[in-house]
Amino acid sequence: MAGDDFLRWLRREGRIVIVGASLAGLRAAETLRAEGFAGSLTLIGDEPYEPYDRPPLSKAVLLGEASPHHTELPRRREVDATWRLGVAATGLDTAAKRVRLADGDEVAYDRLLIATGVRARPWPKESEARLDGVFVLRTRDDAARFRRRLDSAPRRVFVIGAGFTGSEIASACRERGIEVTVAERAGAPLVGALGGVIGAVAGELQREHGVDLRTGVMVTALEGDGAGRMWAAHLSDGTSVETDVVVVSLGAIRNTEWLAGSGLGAGPRGIACDAGCRAFDFRGIVTDDIFVAGDVARSPHPLFGYQFLSLEHWGNAVTQAETAAHNMISASSERRPHIWVPAFWSAQFGVNIKSVGVPGMGEQIMITQGSLTERRFVAAYGYQGRVIAAVSFDNARWLEFYQRLIETAAPFPTDFATVDRRAEGRAPMPADFPDPSLPTHGPTVTLSGYSPADRRLVFTPSRH
């Protein structure tokens, strides 16, 4: 078979393996089939379930509005694949083109898509993490276990970490009438993702809904009773809170450990890839048979200074998976870049929060529409004289307009008339983000530098 004929055969036939059988993996598989891939397709997933939707787990599932066992993702089409579920990938041999599995088996590939996502960061003290009543929330099983405990009417839920997930959990518990304490090492909720100005609004919202919000403190220890049940959380300010349920919401760990020794540019920040989703090796050389998509990927974005971004966004997982799948079976001239503008949403304490762009890059913020005190507003973030992001509280209809401002590098501060322009907060002010050198669980967008071969980062878990 001639070289060009072999490449055409490989693109449309051959063997494609997808490691990660969740949202990104499923959408990639569907795109491969939709665009004409007729070869062997295998999906590998460490959970025993077919792909399911995660956002409802911290919202509708905890409220009893949905079952954790019925959150399956809708299928766009049949994918005619071999599913290897309930068995984790444990290694990758790029020379032999084989994925090693936890059950001792190996799966050969011609092209590989890595979409292994993230997992919840556990409480760092293992003996305390094993106490009856200590939970994390990431998987369907996590949600099922936690909801059963909420159904048993605990006297108090203690949430460690006031990022988006922690805040959504606190909101669901309060809506169910359960007493809630939230401990956050920063000065307010959501500061890692949205900065101190918006964090102050989120803090007021939590307290008005009856949350016992403790900021500027770390949890130093979790204490159990004589039977191994959760009893009290101890804080760095010397106080203690009696509680029978603790939810650890300290952010996520990217699932890259299984790639140790593979030669890929993989580490705590994810797997480096180019704009076409092709993985880099640890020397910064791009591969042509290994692609990356979803939460585990870190890729450059032209709108944000070509910094590598790691995104924990539902929409990004879908669009990046579609781009990766297209490029896996396309000639070089037909490939396209993944340049999706980050977007995120959250529902908590009766407010819908949505954002576009990368708020964490913002140096300044200004309230461009609405009112902070009424908690119905849009705020724009500025970076080096241009609009870099926007966030809305119960005002999402304007975000498409702000996305265009981001895409066109519109100047900041903004100067345009709006239908509900107010005097409040019109002047730009510091966005007030935490020191970026400190580990934080808050952001859903992480700026991770420029070099795909940079392996210097080491994360050392602190006591919250």
C-alpha positions in Angstrom: 0.0 0.0 0.0 1.5 3.4 -1.0 2.1 6.0 1.6 -0.8 8.3 0.7 -3.2 5.3 0.4 -2.1 4.0 3.8 -2.7 7.5 5.4 -6.2 7.6 3.9 -6.9 4.1 5.1 -5.6 5.0 8.6 -7.8 8.0 8.8 -11.0 6.2 7.9 -10.2 2.6 9.1 -7.5 1.5 11.5 -7.9 1.3 15.3 -8.8 4.3 17.5 -8.8 4.0 21.3 -10.4 6.6 23.6 -9.2 6.5 27.2 -12.0 8.3 29.2 -15.6 7.2 28.8 -17.3 10.4 30.0 -18.6 13.5 28.2 -15.6 14.2 26.1 -15.0 10.6 25.2 -18.6 10.0 24.1 -18.8 13.2 22.0 -15.5 12.3 20.3 -16.8 8.8 19.5 -20.0 10.2 18.1 -18.1 12.7 16.0 -15.7 10.0 14.6 -18.6 8.0 13.4 -20.5 11.0 12.1 -17.5 12.0 10.0 -17.0 8.7 8.4 -14.6 6.7 10.6 -15.4 3.0 9.9 -12.6 1.3 11.8 -12.3 -0.3 15.2 -13.3 2.0 18.1 -12.7 1.2 21.8 -13.7 3.3 24.8 -12.0 2.7 28.1 -13.4 4.0 31.4 -12.5 3.4 35.0 -16.2 3.7 36.2 -18.6 0.8 35.5 -21.2 3.2 34.0 -21.8 4.5 30.5 -21.3 8.2 30.1 -23.4 10.4 32.4 -23.8 14.1 33.1 -21.9 15.5 36.1 -23.4 19.1 36.6 -26.7 17.7 38.0 -24.8 15.8 40.7 -24.3 19.0 42.8 -27.6 20.5 42.0 -30.7 18.5 41.1 -29.5 15.2 42.5 -28.8 16.7 46.0 -32.2 18.4 45.9 -34.0 15.1 45.2 -35.1 16.4 41.8 -33.1 13.8 39.9 -31.8 10.3 40.6 -28.0 9.9 40.5 -28.7 6.6 38.6 -30.6 8.4 35.8 -28.2 11.1 34.6 -27.1 9.4 31.5 -25.9 11.6 28.7 -28.2 11.6 25.6 -26.8 9.8 22.6 -26.5 11.7 19.4 -26.0 8.5 17.4 -24.9 5.0 17.7 -21.1 4.7 17.9 -20.6 0.9 17.3 -17.8 0.7 19.8 -16.2 -1.8 22.2 -16.7 -0.5 25.7 -14.2 -1.4 28.4 -15.9 0.0 31.5 -14.9 -0.4 35.1 -11.2 -0.9 34.3 -8.7 1.9 34.5 -5.8 2.6 32.1 -2.6 2.1 34.1 0.1 2.8 31.5 0.9 3.8 27.9 3.6 2.4 25.6 3.9 5.0 22.8 6.5 3.0 20.9 4.4 -0.2 20.8 1.1 1.9 20.6 -0.6 0.0 23.4 -2.6 1.1 26.4 -2.1 -1.0 29.6 -5.2 -1.8 31.7 -5.6 -2.5 35.4 -6.8 -6.0 34.7 -3.5 -6.9 33.0 -4.9 -6.6 29.4 -3.5 -4.3 26.7 -5.3 -2.5 23.9 -3.5 -1.7 20.7 -4.2 1.5 18.8 -3.3 3.4 15.6 -4.5 6.7 17.1 -5.3 7.5 20.7 -7.5 10.1 22.3 -6.9 10.8 26.0 -9.9 12.2 27.8 -9.4 11.0 31.3 -10.6 14.2 33.0 -10.2 15.0 36.7 -11.1 13.5 40.1 -11.9 15.2 43.3 -9.0 16.2 45.5 -9.4 14.1 48.7 -8.7 15.3 52.3 -4.9 14.9 52.6 -5.0 13.1 56.0 -6.0 9.6 55.1 -7.1 8.5 58.6 -9.4 11.5 58.8 -10.7 11.1 55.2 -11.8 7.5 56.1 -14.1 8.8 58.9 -17.8 7.9 58.5 -19.4 11.1 57.3 -16.5 12.5 55.2 -17.4 12.9 51.5 -16.2 14.2 48.2 -18.5 14.9 45.2 -17.4 14.1 41.7 -18.8 10.8 40.6 -22.3 9.2 40.4 -21.5 7.0 43.3 -20.3 10.0 45.3 -23.6 11.7 44.7 -25.6 8.7 45.6 -23.8 8.2 48.9 -24.0 11.8 49.8 -27.7 12.1 49.0 -28.4 9.1 51.2 -26.7 10.8 54.0 -28.7 14.0 53.4 -31.9 12.0 53.4 -31.0 10.8 56.9 -31.4 14.4 58.2 -27.9 15.2 59.5 -27.7 17.9 62.2 -25.1 19.9 60.2 -23.1 19.7 57.0 -19.6 21.2 57.0 -18.2 22.2 53.6 -14.5 22.6 53.2 -13.9 25.0 50.3 -16.2 27.7 48.8 -15.5 27.3 45.1 -18.4 26.6 42.8 -19.0 23.0 43.8 -18.7 23.7 47.5 -21.1 26.7 47.2 -23.6 24.7 45.2 -23.5 21.9 47.8 -24.1 24.5 50.5 -27.0 26.0 48.5 -28.6 22.6 48.1 -28.3 21.8 51.8 -29.9 25.1 52.8 -32.7 24.6 50.4 -33.3 21.2 52.1 -33.4 23.0 55.5 -30.1 21.5 56.7 -27.7 23.7 58.8 -24.5 24.4 56.9 -21.0 25.7 57.8 -18.6 26.6 55.0 -14.9 27.1 55.7 -12.9 29.0 53.1 -9.2 30.0 53.4 -9.7 33.0 51.1 -11.6 36.1 52.1 -14.9 35.2 50.4 -16.5 32.4 48.3 -15.6 32.1 44.6 -12.6 34.4 44.8 -10.3 32.0 43.0 -12.6 32.0 40.0 -14.2 35.5 40.0 -12.1 37.7 42.3 -12.8 39.5 45.5 -15.3 42.0 44.2 -17.7 39.3 43.1 -16.7 37.1 46.0 -18.0 39.6 48.4 -21.4 39.5 46.8 -21.3 35.7 46.9 -20.5 35.8 50.6 -23.4 38.2 51.4 -25.7 35.9 49.4 -24.6 32.8 51.5 -25.0 34.5 54.8 -28.4 35.9 53.9 -29.5 32.3 53.2 -28.4 31.1 56.6 -24.9 29.7 55.8 -22.4 29.9 58.7 -19.6 31.2 56.4 -16.1 31.2 57.9 -13.5 32.9 55.8 -9.8 33.4 56.2 -9.5 30.1 58.0 -8.1 26.7 57.3 -9.3 23.3 58.6 -6.6 21.9 60.7 -8.1 18.5 61.6 -11.3 16.4 61.3 -12.1 14.5 64.5 -14.2 11.4 64.9 -15.9 9.8 67.8 -15.0 6.5 69.4 -16.9 4.6 66.7 -15.1 6.3 63.7 -18.0 8.6 62.9 -17.4 12.3 62.0 -17.8 14.5 65.1 -16.0 17.9 64.8 -13.9 20.0 62.5 -11.1 22.1 64.0 -10.1 25.4 62.5 -7.0 27.5 62.4 -8.5 30.3 64.4 -8.9 28.0 67.4 -12.6 27.3 67.0 -14.3 24.0 66.4 -17.6 23.1 64.7 -19.5 20.0 65.7 -20.8 18.2 62.6 -21.7 14.7 61.5 -21.1 15.3 57.8 -18.1 16.9 56.0 -17.8 17.5 52.3 -14.3 18.1 51.0 -14.5 20.5 48.1 -10.8 21.4 47.5 -10.8 21.3 43.7 -9.7 18.6 41.3 -6.7 16.5 40.4 -6.1 15.9 36.7 -5.9 12.2 35.9 -2.4 12.0 34.4 -0.5 9.7 36.8 -1.0 6.7 34.5 1.1 8.4 31.9 4.3 8.4 34.0 7.1 7.1 31.8 5.1 7.4 28.6 7.2 10.4 27.3 4.2 12.7 27.0 4.2 16.2 28.4 1.8 15.3 31.2 1.8 16.5 34.8 -0.3 18.0 37.5 -1.6 20.7 35.2 -2.7 18.3 32.6 -1.5 17.1 29.2 -0.1 19.7 26.9 -1.4 19.8 23.4 -1.4 22.1 20.4 -4.4 24.1 19.1 -5.4 21.0 17.0 -5.5 18.8 20.2 -2.3 16.9 19.3 -0.3 15.9 22.4 3.2 17.2 23.0 5.9 14.9 24.3 8.0 16.0 27.3 10.5 17.7 25.0 7.9 19.9 23.5 7.6 17.9 20.2 4.1 17.4 18.9 2.9 13.9 18.3 0.6 13.0 15.4 -1.1 9.9 16.7 -2.1 11.0 20.2 -4.7 13.6 20.9 -6.2 15.2 24.1 -9.6 16.6 25.0 -11.6 17.8 28.0 -10.6 18.7 31.5 -7.3 16.9 31.3 -6.0 18.9 28.4 -4.0 22.2 28.5 -3.8 24.0 25.2 -2.8 27.4 23.9 -5.5 30.0 23.1 -4.8 33.0 20.8 -7.3 35.3 22.6 -5.4 34.9 25.8 -1.9 35.5 24.8 -1.3 31.9 23.6 -1.0 30.9 27.3 -1.9 27.2 27.9 -5.3 27.0 29.5 -6.7 24.1 31.5 -10.5 24.3 31.5 -13.0 22.4 33.7 -16.0 23.4 31.6 -18.8 21.2 30.2 -18.9 23.2 26.9 -15.2 23.1 26.4 -15.2 19.3 26.8 -17.7 18.9 24.1 -16.2 21.3 21.5 -12.6 20.1 22.2 -13.6 16.5 21.8 -15.4 17.3 18.5 -12.3 19.1 17.2 -9.9 16.3 18.3 -12.1 13.7 16.7 -12.3 15.6 13.4 -8.5 16.1 13.3 -7.7 12.5 14.1 -9.3 11.4 10.8 -8.5 14.4 8.7 -5.6 15.3 6.4 -3.3 18.1 7.7 -4.9 20.7 5.4 -8.4 19.8 6.7 -7.6 20.1 10.4 -9.0 23.0 12.5 -8.0 24.7 15.8 -9.9 24.5 19.0 -10.5 28.1 20.0 -13.7 27.9 22.1 -14.2 30.9 24.3 -14.4 29.6 27.9 -17.9 29.7 29.4 -19.3 28.5 32.7 -22.5 28.6 34.7 -23.6 27.8 38.2 -26.9 27.9 40.1 -26.8 28.7 43.8 -28.9 30.4 46.4 -31.6 31.3 43.8 -29.1 33.1 41.5 -27.8 32.0 38.1 -24.2 32.8 37.6 -22.6 32.7 34.2 -19.3 33.8 32.8 -17.4 34.0 29.5 -13.7 34.5 28.9 -11.0 34.1 31.5 -11.9 36.2 34.6 -8.7 35.0 36.4 -6.6 37.0 33.9 -8.5 40.2 34.9 -6.5 43.0 36.5 -9.5 45.3 36.9 -13.3 44.9 37.0 -16.2 47.2 36.4 -19.9 46.8 36.8 -21.2 47.6 33.4 -24.9 46.8 33.9 -27.2 46.4 36.8 -26.5 46.6 40.5 -24.3 44.7 42.9 -26.7 45.4 45.8 -29.6 44.0 43.8 -27.5 41.0 42.7 -28.6 41.4 39.1 -25.7 42.7 37.1 -22.9 42.2 34.5 -19.3 42.8 35.4 -16.5 43.1 32.8 -12.9 42.2 33.5 -10.0 44.1 31.9 -6.5 43.0 31.1 -3.8 45.2 29.6 -6.5 47.6 28.3 -8.8 45.1 26.7 -11.9 43.2 27.8 -10.9 39.7 28.8 -14.0 38.3 30.5 -17.5 39.0 31.9 -19.6 37.5 34.6 -23.4 37.9 35.1 -25.7 37.4 38.0 -29.2 36.8 36.8 -28.4 38.7 33.6 -27.1 36.1 31.2 -28.9 37.5 28.1 -26.0 40.0 27.7 -23.2 37.5 27.7 -23.2 36.9 23.9 -22.5 40.6 23.5 -19.6 40.5 25.9 -18.2 37.4 24.2 -18.0 39.5 21.0 -16.1 42.1 22.9 -13.6 39.5 24.1 -13.2 38.0 20.6 -12.5 41.4 19.1 -10.2 42.6 21.9 -12.5 45.5 22.7 -10.9 48.3 24.8 -11.3 48.3 28.6 -12.7 50.3 30.4 -15.8 49.9 28.3 -17.7 53.0 27.1 -21.1 52.1 25.7 -24.7 53.0 26.6 -26.8 50.2 28.0 -30.5 49.8 28.7 -30.1 49.7 32.4 -27.0 51.7 33.1 -26.4 52.6 36.7 -24.0 54.9 38.5 -23.0 52.1 40.9 -19.6 50.7 40.4 -19.0 52.3 37.0 -15.3 53.1 37.7 -12.9 50.3 37.2 -11.5 48.8 40.4 -9.0 46.0 41.2 -10.4 42.6 40.5 -8.8 41.3 43.7 -7.7 37.8 42.9 -5.7 35.8 45.3 -1.9 35.4 44.9 -1.6 33.1 41.8 1.5 31.4 43.3 -0.6 29.8 46.0 -2.6 26.6 45.3 -6.3 27.3 44.9 -9.3 25.1 44.3 -11.5 27.9 43.0 -10.7 28.5 39.3 -12.5 26.6 36.6 -10.0 28.1 34.1 -6.3 27.7 35.0 -3.5 29.7 33.2 -0.6 27.2 33.1 2.2 29.0 31.3 3.7 28.7 27.8 6.0 25.7 27.7 4.4 22.3 27.1 7.6 20.7 28.4 7.7 22.6 31.7 7.8 19.9 34.4 8.8 22.0 37.4 5.4 22.4 39.0 4.9 20.5 42.2 1.7 20.7 44.2 1.9 20.1 47.9 -1.5 19.8 49.5 -1.9 22.2 52.4 -4.2 21.9 55.3 -7.2 23.9 54.0 
